[in-house]
Amino acid sequence: MKYSKLKFGENLYRMRQEKGISQTELSIACGVSLNSISKWENGKTFPELGYFCRVCKELKVTPNEMLEVSE
């Protein structure tokens, strides 16, 4: 599977919007700064594994769904 930080960010943004969750709400639920969520969504950084798992849990998606790359 092909992977990129940018694609993760796009998926995170889309899934968060679909669930009606703000960046602030997600940052509080995951125990990270609002700035971290913004950087993830913009493809500037990728969360550490523990935070990645928290994001998936909060958005009720699997890691595979979060990292899915459509060709």
Secondary structure, 3 states (H helix, E strand, C coil): CCCCHHHHHHHHHHHHHHHCCCHHHHHHHHCCCHHHHHHHHCCCCCCCHHHHHHHHHHHCCCHHHHHCCCC
